[in-house]
């Protein structure tokens, strides 16, 4: 409980420093139903007077779904996403038993998620993608058929060698081709990771990706020092300390997807080539250990507890109070494959239950990473 209180205090300080609008002490919207403002827990179901459809032929998104919004009816949604990475260091393509264990874990996770209307996104590096073919089971296609998301994991961002965009794009293209072959290019629009010293934005775009998620500290390596958070963010500091900190570092830049023209900065460019779709918070199991006070530590691997879920739920409510409601927003948590196990079932159910409650209140909308990209495109037509 002390850690939850500390997280609230730190979050309040961060929001105050960013000049965010004030919120009520309860964390709920201060405006009552009937004031003409659709805010906080109000939605079309519990407050139709404030949250009814605006404009002929348009309606707000149904709470808890990931359907792209037609036009600009109502507030832009706050999407909740997940990432599960089938890592480059796994032995799925060498040991069939490892591949089958991962299938069991992912199936367990999807079964739980389905019970609560949640959406998972599974992003594959080469070993798991190759294993789908080698062991004659296209599990990536099964994920898509179940209504969950897939994508590519690009776990090669720490390459020191400086290279041309064309050459760097080959790393993205090689990983993408393996996943494309399993699910079709139309279902594999995004790459998670792929930062580093080279221009990851131009390279990923050249390889055919439309968006990049899993954006972290190492994506600053491609930027000149003056475009990084401050002078302490040297290459050495990023590689040794902050490589897994959420990026952009400022929360209220990070939660809004935006287009970039290249990887020299995080300045939005409407004519950009790649959507930066971040909002990363790190491991769900690290929430209680410090989502704010220890950004680089958000990728440590402590046990998953109800306290982690409580901190996340409180964090989501605060973000919802202070976000720009005219822009698509997104938050994401990382769920490793091995968290989907019977020993975690009680806490996982608590997580999905609490997120379902937030979705029912219209505070969040579950989405795959691909659905966020599609919603962004639709919203910004």
C-alpha positions, 0 to 999 in steps of 0.5 A: 500500500505504501508503494501505491501511495508513493506512486500517486504522489510521484505521478501528481508531481510529474503531472503538475510539472507538465502543467496538466489540468487539475483533477479531483482528489478522488481521481474521478472527473469533477464534472457531473453528468449533465454538464455537457462534457463527456469525461472520466467514468461517463460514457454513452451508457451511464451518461447519454446526455453528455456522451451521445453521438455527435453529428449525423451518422456518427457515434462514439466507439463502443466502450471496450472495443477496438473498432476504428472511429468514424469521423470525430464523434466524441472523445478520442479513445485511450487504448490499452495494449499489450506486448508479448515478445517471442525473443531472438534468444529463444530456442523454438527453432531448435527444440520442439519442446520449447516451441510447444511450451510457448504455445501452451503459455500463449494459449493459456493467456489468450483463453484468459483474455478472451474471458474478459474481452481483452486483446493480446499482441504477440510479436515474433523474432526469428526463432519462433517464426521459423519454428511455426514452419519447422514444426508444422504448426502455424500458431501465429495464424491461430492467434490472428484467427482468435482475434488477437494481434500479431507483429514482428519483434526486431531485436537488433537495435544494439548494433554498433556499426553505422550503416546506410538506411538501405542496409539497415532495412534488410534486418527489418525486412528479413524478420518481417518476411518470416512473419508475413509468410505465416499471417500475410503482410496485411496482418503484420504491419508493425515492428516492436523494437528495432532502435539503435544508432541507425535510422530505424524510422526510415529503415523500418518504413523501407522494409514495409512496416507502417508503425513501430511500438516497443519504443524505449530508451535505445531509440534515442541512440539515432538522435543527436545529443541535443534531441535527447532528454538532456546531456546526460543521455549519452550513448553509454548512459543509454546502453548501460542504464536507460535502454528500456526506459519508456520513450519518448521520456515525457509521458504526455508525448509518449501516449500519443501516436505520431508520425516521424519523417526520420529517426533524428528526433521525436518531433511529429511530422504529418508527412512522416513515413512511420507511426511511432506508437509507444505508450510503453509502461514496461512489465506489468509485474514491475508496476508496484516497484516503480513505474515513475521513480525508477523508469529504467527498472520497469523491465526488472522481473519481480513476481506479479501481484495484485498491487501491480494491477492496482497501481496500473489501474490508478495510473490509467485513471490519472492519465485519462483525467489529464490527456488531450481528448482530441488525440488518439492515446495509448498505453501498453504493458509488457506480458512475457510468455512465461507469465501465462501460467497457472501460478499466476492465474488469480492475479491475471484474472484480477488484472483482466477484471480490473481492466474490464471495469475500466473498459465498461466505464469507457475509460479504456478501449482494449486494442491490438497494436495493429488496431491502434495504427488503424484507428490513428489513420481513421481518426486523422483522415 
